Amino acid sequence: MSEKLFSQATGMFIAETHTDAVTWHFSVDKFLVEGRTQFQQYQIVDMPTFGKTLFLDYKIQSSLLDEYVYHESMVQPAMITHPNPKKVLVCGGGEGATLWQALQHSTVESCDMVDLDEELIDMVKVHMKEWHHDCFDDPRATLVHQDARKWVEDHAGHGYDVILSDLPGPIEGGPALYLYTKEYFQHVAKALSDDGVFVLQSGAANETYPYCYACVHETLESLKEEFPYVRGYYGLVTTFQMPWGFIIASKKHDPLELTSAEIEARLTARGVQNRYCTPRFMPSMFVLPEFLLRDIKKYGRILTDAEPFIWDA
């Protein structure tokens, strides 16, 4: 057994360390699938309350309880912010739910999904249909197994209307370390259309580990020429035991200017029905708590390829 997996008289648990102050113990009823790809170990388990749940390297990723909260937060604000998103790029998003959320918008004509781990996607296609709803077979979707940064660099001038960056955190030695830097964000700007919108998951948005979020926010704020509008927001993800942060960087469209009526009109016209990012609730997602505004100023720094953020929680 892994050191992250252990049994007691009361049952089986997965232990995940969040910081040196916090470790969560998830009660597991049954292991459904377990294996290892070239890049990571995966586990799909059945848990009380959470239901079917994905772990990567024994770190929780999403559960049926509220995967829609994370993935709507990841996708919908950026898609709604753009008035007519036709060409979309998904970086990462291994469960397929990010791709599925984007394809809900009838305006989308093409959506490229770039994820490095082909073996993981093959497993997901079979065992996580509740997340992706077979959207990999949508004729508008193209799945590519490649490094996301190289794809973005090679597609300067491609004119993506929306780029959705649903990637792992910047862990030392991991594939996403240089997907949170100023240089990468500049490449993203070049791959976007003239009124393109970029969003990325940016880590925990709570007081125990705000450092990644603060630095990503500060880095995007430094790129005013590329992205005049930088708007942080968060989703309340019970599976993560905390609010999770996201940041939109936009060339022309400001999500804060959208009224609830305008949001509703866009969703209705595109045939999208959200459960979390609704017209009533979406504006409130951009109201950051005072501690997060404080921590952005306190801990934020500009991330570069020479000095990236390294997630050490």
C-alpha positions in Angstrom: 0.0 0.0 0.0 1.1 3.5 -0.6 2.0 5.6 2.4 -1.0 7.8 1.3 -3.4 4.9 1.6 -4.0 3.1 4.9 -6.6 1.1 6.7 -8.1 1.2 10.1 -10.7 -0.8 11.9 -13.3 1.6 10.7 -12.3 1.3 7.0 -10.0 2.5 4.3 -8.7 6.1 3.9 -6.6 8.3 1.6 -4.6 10.9 3.3 -3.7 14.1 1.5 -1.4 16.7 2.9 -2.4 20.3 2.1 0.2 22.1 4.1 2.4 21.2 7.1 -0.6 22.3 9.2 -3.4 20.5 7.5 -3.9 16.9 6.3 -7.2 15.6 5.1 -8.3 11.9 5.5 -10.9 10.8 2.9 -12.9 7.7 3.7 -13.0 5.3 0.8 -15.7 2.6 0.3 -14.2 1.0 -2.8 -11.3 1.4 -5.2 -12.8 1.3 -8.7 -9.7 1.8 -10.9 -6.1 2.3 -10.2 -3.0 2.5 -12.4 0.0 4.5 -13.5 0.8 6.4 -16.7 4.1 7.7 -17.8 3.4 10.9 -15.9 1.4 10.1 -12.8 -0.5 7.6 -10.7 -4.3 7.6 -10.8 -7.0 6.3 -8.6 -10.8 6.4 -9.0 -12.6 5.5 -5.8 -16.1 5.5 -4.4 -16.4 7.7 -1.3 -19.3 8.5 1.1 -21.0 11.7 0.1 -18.5 12.5 -2.6 -19.4 9.5 -4.8 -17.0 8.6 -7.6 -13.8 10.6 -7.1 -10.6 11.0 -9.1 -7.2 11.2 -7.3 -3.9 11.8 -9.1 -0.9 10.7 -7.1 -3.2 10.4 -4.2 -4.3 14.1 -4.5 -8.0 14.7 -4.9 -9.0 16.2 -8.3 -12.8 16.1 -8.6 -15.8 14.2 -7.4 -19.3 13.7 -8.7 -20.6 15.6 -5.7 -19.5 19.0 -7.1 -17.3 18.6 -10.2 -19.8 20.9 -11.9 -18.8 23.7 -9.4 -15.2 23.5 -10.3 -15.7 23.1 -14.0 -18.3 25.7 -14.4 -16.1 28.1 -12.5 -13.2 27.1 -14.7 -15.1 27.6 -18.0 -18.3 29.6 -17.9 -17.2 33.1 -16.8 -14.7 33.3 -19.6 -17.0 31.9 -22.2 -19.8 34.2 -21.1 -17.5 37.2 -21.0 -16.7 36.8 -24.7 -19.6 37.9 -26.8 -19.2 35.3 -29.6 -16.6 32.6 -28.7 -16.0 30.4 -31.8 -12.5 29.1 -31.5 -11.5 27.7 -28.1 -8.4 26.1 -26.7 -8.4 23.9 -23.6 -5.0 23.4 -22.0 -5.1 20.3 -19.7 -8.5 19.4 -18.4 -7.9 15.7 -18.3 -11.3 14.6 -17.1 -12.9 16.0 -20.2 -15.3 18.2 -18.2 -13.6 21.4 -19.2 -14.0 20.5 -22.9 -17.6 19.5 -22.3 -18.4 22.8 -20.6 -17.0 24.8 -23.5 -18.9 22.8 -26.1 -22.2 23.6 -24.4 -22.0 27.0 -26.1 -23.6 26.8 -29.5 -21.3 29.6 -30.8 -18.3 27.3 -30.6 -17.2 26.0 -34.0 -13.9 24.4 -33.0 -12.3 23.4 -29.7 -8.8 22.1 -29.4 -7.9 20.2 -26.2 -4.2 19.8 -25.5 -3.3 17.3 -22.7 0.1 15.6 -22.4 -1.1 12.4 -20.8 -2.7 10.2 -23.4 -2.9 7.2 -21.1 -4.8 9.1 -18.6 -7.3 10.4 -21.2 -7.8 6.8 -22.5 -8.7 5.8 -18.9 -11.0 8.8 -18.5 -12.9 8.1 -21.7 -13.9 4.7 -20.3 -14.4 5.4 -16.6 -15.4 9.0 -16.2 -18.3 9.5 -18.7 -20.2 11.4 -16.0 -17.6 14.2 -16.4 -17.1 14.3 -20.2 -20.5 12.9 -21.6 -18.6 11.5 -24.6 -17.7 15.0 -25.7 -14.4 13.7 -27.2 -16.5 12.4 -30.0 -18.0 15.9 -30.8 -17.0 16.8 -34.3 -16.0 20.3 -33.1 -13.4 18.8 -30.7 -9.8 18.0 -31.5 -7.7 16.1 -28.9 -3.9 16.6 -29.0 -1.4 14.9 -26.7 1.4 17.5 -26.5 3.0 19.9 -24.2 0.6 22.8 -23.8 3.2 25.5 -23.8 4.7 24.3 -27.1 1.2 24.2 -28.6 0.5 27.8 -27.6 3.9 29.0 -28.8 3.4 27.3 -32.1 -0.1 28.9 -32.5 0.8 32.6 -32.4 -1.7 34.4 -34.5 -4.2 31.5 -34.5 -6.9 33.8 -33.1 -8.4 31.7 -30.3 -11.4 33.6 -28.8 -11.0 31.8 -25.4 -8.1 29.9 -23.9 -9.0 27.8 -20.8 -6.0 26.7 -18.8 -7.0 23.8 -16.6 -3.6 22.6 -15.7 -1.9 21.0 -12.6 -0.2 23.3 -10.1 3.4 24.4 -10.7 5.1 21.6 -8.9 8.9 21.3 -9.2 9.7 18.8 -11.9 6.1 18.7 -13.0 4.8 19.4 -16.6 3.1 22.7 -15.7 5.9 24.6 -13.9 6.4 27.0 -16.8 2.7 27.5 -17.6 2.3 30.1 -14.9 5.0 32.6 -16.0 5.0 36.0 -17.6 6.7 34.6 -20.7 4.0 31.9 -21.1 1.2 34.5 -20.6 2.7 36.6 -23.4 2.6 33.6 -25.7 -1.0 33.1 -24.7 -1.8 36.7 -25.7 -0.3 36.1 -29.1 -2.4 33.0 -29.7 -5.6 34.9 -28.8 -7.8 36.9 -31.1 -7.8 40.7 -30.8 -10.6 40.5 -28.3 -9.6 37.1 -26.7 -10.2 36.0 -23.2 -7.8 33.8 -21.1 -8.6 32.1 -17.8 -6.6 29.8 -15.7 -7.1 27.9 -12.5 -4.7 29.6 -10.0 -4.7 27.5 -6.8 -6.2 27.8 -3.4 -8.1 31.0 -2.5 -8.0 30.6 1.2 -5.8 31.8 4.0 -3.7 28.7 4.4 -2.1 28.8 1.0 -2.8 32.0 -1.0 0.7 32.3 -2.4 0.3 30.8 -5.9 -2.9 32.8 -6.5 -1.3 36.0 -5.3 1.7 35.5 -7.6 -0.3 34.6 -10.7 -2.6 37.6 -10.2 0.4 39.9 -9.8 2.1 38.5 -12.9 -1.0 39.0 -15.1 -1.5 42.5 -13.6 2.0 43.3 -14.9 0.9 42.6 -18.5 -1.4 45.6 -19.0 -0.4 46.0 -22.6 -1.5 42.4 -23.4 -4.4 42.2 -20.9 -6.0 45.5 -19.8 -8.6 43.6 -17.7 -7.4 41.1 -15.0 -10.2 39.8 -12.8 -9.8 37.3 -10.0 -12.7 35.2 -8.8 -13.3 31.9 -7.0 -15.5 28.9 -6.8 -16.7 27.1 -3.6 -15.4 23.6 -4.2 -16.4 21.3 -1.3 -14.2 18.5 -2.8 -11.1 20.7 -2.2 -12.3 21.7 1.3 -11.8 25.3 0.3 -12.6 28.1 -2.2 -10.5 27.6 -5.4 -9.1 30.5 -7.3 -9.4 31.5 -11.0 -8.2 34.6 -12.9 -9.5 36.0 -16.2 -7.2 38.1 -18.3 -9.0 39.8 -21.2 -8.0 42.0 -24.1 -11.2 43.9 -24.5 -14.1 42.5 -22.5 -14.5 43.1 -18.8 -16.6 40.5 -17.0 -17.5 43.0 -14.3 -19.4 45.1 -16.9 -21.9 42.3 -17.5 -25.2 42.6 -15.8 -27.2 39.5 -14.7 -29.7 40.2 -17.5 -26.9 40.2 -20.1 -25.4 37.0 -18.7 -28.8 35.4 -18.9 -29.4 36.5 -22.4 -26.0 35.1 -23.6 -26.6 31.7 -21.9 -30.2 31.5 -23.2 -29.1 32.3 -26.8 -26.4 29.7 -26.6 -28.5 27.0 -25.0 -26.5 26.8 -21.8 -28.0 25.9 -18.5 -25.6 26.3 -15.6 -26.1 24.9 -12.1 -23.5 27.0 -10.3 -22.4 29.9 -12.5 -25.9 31.3 -13.0 -26.9 34.8 -14.1 -27.8 35.6 -10.5 -24.6 34.2 -8.9 -21.8 34.9 -11.4 -21.3 38.5 -10.6 -20.7 37.6 -6.9 -17.9 35.2 -7.8 -15.7 38.2 -8.6 -16.1 39.8 -5.1 -12.9 38.7 -3.5 -12.7 38.7 0.3 -10.5 41.3 2.0 -7.9 38.7 3.1 -7.3 37.7 -0.5 -6.9 41.3 -1.7 -4.5 41.7 1.2 -2.5 38.6 0.4 -2.2 39.5 -3.3 -0.4 42.7 -2.3 1.6 41.0 0.5 2.8 37.8 -1.3 2.4 38.6 -5.0 5.5 38.7 -7.3 6.0 38.5 -11.0 6.7 35.0 -12.1 9.2 34.4 -14.8 10.8 31.4 -16.5 13.9 32.2 -14.5 12.0 32.5 -11.2 8.7 30.5 -11.5 6.4 29.7 -8.7 7.1 26.3 -7.1 4.1 24.8 -5.2 5.6 23.5 -1.9 2.4 22.9 0.1 
